[in-house]
């Protein structure tokens, strides 16, 4: 999707001695806080930022324990909401659109539920509203992956089929080695923290909202997607081809759906 060329500036803030790193794509537009899901990082929103500029200024943190942000002692829903509010405060932003994918989508609507004055609209891409599964984490496969390796190729070899997805996200370490952009055990703890019944949070606000449903989603059925839209006031649906990660497999379609929604805001 065509847009104005933007260059992200990486910044950071410190919360209780922990670094939270973020990308600010800048520009004169209205602020949009973009929250990635598990296994991803703020950079995942670069193409969206290009497509929305100059009308929208996208700010995309590496959420706690991801990317360039430090690992944290806990990964609760309240933790993620607090980080988002701290980032908005750090940037002097009183109100923003909150957008998120998967676990980031849950955070996007929980920010609105707990701080409604800070959120003008919500984009929830494949973020479950009710997940009562108490079985093993859907991300349990990451536990077989090493967090660090002495060399980049060794780490790529160790993560095998995930190398195409994670190869450009690996980080070098101070001792000359390489690490994943997340700690496997932290990821499981965080993912399990997204489970539960979030209907009260989802339906407690009436600001404009867009729910993005992937037609081949492994996480949300078409029936669940329609219920999510029907039970919340002032909410519209966008359906995309692809699976749960449709924002990366169909980035143009995703950006178009988001832009169409944002164009309806006053």
C-alpha angles and dihedrals in degrees: 000000000000119000142142115295110254132181120212120229115207116224136166142203130195123234115186089336094310121119118233110192123200143175118230111196089192130197134128097285132112114282122262120184109211117199121194126211131236118310091021138088140207093277089071088080096056095104091046090051090053091050095049098044135141095017092052133041108211119208114189121183126200092236120232111297093012134102113333094347119104124254114261136217092239141015106204126149089251089054093057093046091049092051091052093050091047090054093049089049091048090054094043092242113152097185136011144165108258117216127177145163123226107320087008088055090057089051090049093060095036090058087056092047094052100032105025093165090063097055127069097177141352134226111192112186110192094326108152116234095196123023113160096169108135095178128100116317117269085232096054090120090076090069089076090059123090116237093217139021133182092247140022095243091049089055092046089051091049095053092047113175092023092060094095090053099042104028095097092045100058116118131214117233132222092253093056096262132110134245141192118260088246137027111251096224092045088053093054092047091049095046092050088052090063092063121101142067110309098167093115091055093045096049100037095085133056103197113126113285138185122203114201114205124188112219092221096039117158089201110043126038121219089249092053091047092054091048091051090055096041097051097053124069120238094014129138133192131232119186121202133189114248139047135297090300095055091136087070100032093047103023094157092052091046094049091048092051092048093046092049090053095046090051089063093060119101 
